[in-house]
Amino acid sequence: MSSTMGSFLFICLSLSMLPGVQGLGEVIAAVGVGAAAVVAAPAVLAGAGFTSAGVAAGSVAAMIQTPVTAAGSWFALSQSAGVLGMAATTKAAVGAVAGGITYVASLFV
């Protein structure tokens, strides 16, 4: 077993033992979706047109870009992530939100 897989299982087992956590299956799904969201985010940004060279012509990003895009807006932050890459804190937030939503949704299935 690779060290990455071992770490993944350790995290899942540790989280599943917390009070109020429903079960290991839900935790594995939540951690897996969170990790997948972090890995997929750069591809999603590039697919929308937020590239390292700027906004791609004819892309979704180009269609929604306005001449007065405000600094700090979601568009400006997406462009920054497309050019510079995502910060570690952003990756952690994306993973936590995606994993949290998946865990909560799994409670109702």
Secondary structure, DSSP 4 states (H G I P E B T S, - for coil): --HHHHHHHHHHHHHHTSTT---HHHHHHHHHHHHHHHHHHHHHHHHHTEETTEEPTTSHHHHH--TTPPTTSHHHHHHHHHHH---HHHHHHHHHHHHHHHHHHHTT-
